[in-house]
């Protein structure tokens, strides 16, 4: 039986949509890309991968603010 992880499928869709040239996109196409990216974020947030990304971004932000002081 073949199973497809929805987050992986959405990530592939996002990558394919973002590879297109900016001039070729309509406003509705850009809005659909934003909706897909938000759905991907919601799917990734509660996972270990999402928590790892959030921790990395927190450390990066604290390192940047610490370097600015």
C-alpha positions in Angstrom: 0.0 0.0 0.0 1.3 3.4 -1.0 0.9 6.2 1.5 1.7 9.9 0.8 2.5 12.3 3.5 0.4 15.4 2.9 3.2 17.8 4.2 5.6 16.3 1.7 3.1 16.6 -1.1 2.4 20.2 -0.3 6.2 20.9 -0.1 6.6 19.5 -3.6 3.7 21.6 -4.8 5.2 24.8 -3.2 8.6 24.1 -4.8 7.0 23.6 -8.2 4.9 26.7 -8.0 7.8 28.9 -6.8 10.0 27.8 -9.7 7.8 29.6 -12.1 8.7 33.1 -13.3 7.3 35.9 -11.2 6.0 37.7 -14.3 3.9 34.6 -15.3 1.9 34.6 -12.1 -1.5 36.2 -11.7 -2.8 37.6 -8.4 -5.1 34.6 -7.9 -2.1 32.3 -8.5 0.0 34.2 -5.9 -2.9 34.0 -3.4 -3.2 30.2 -4.0 0.5 29.8 -3.3 0.2 31.7 0.0 -2.7 29.5 1.0 -0.7 26.4 0.2 2.3 27.6 2.1 0.1 28.4 5.1 -1.4 25.0 5.0 2.1 23.5 4.9 3.1 25.5 7.9 0.1 24.4 9.9 0.9 20.8 9.0 4.6 21.1 10.0 4.2 23.2 13.1 3.2 20.4 15.6 5.8 17.9 14.3 9.3 17.4 15.4 10.6 19.0 12.2 8.4 22.1 12.8 9.6 22.4 16.4 13.2 22.0 15.3 12.8 24.8 12.7 11.1 27.0 15.4 14.0 26.4 17.8 16.6 27.1 15.2 14.8 30.4 14.3 14.6 31.4 18.0 18.3 30.7 18.5 19.1 32.6 15.3 17.0 35.6 16.4 18.5 35.7 19.9 22.0 35.5 18.3 21.2 38.4 16.0 19.8 40.5 18.8 22.7 39.6 21.1 25.2 40.6 18.4 23.4 44.0 18.0 23.8 44.9 21.6 
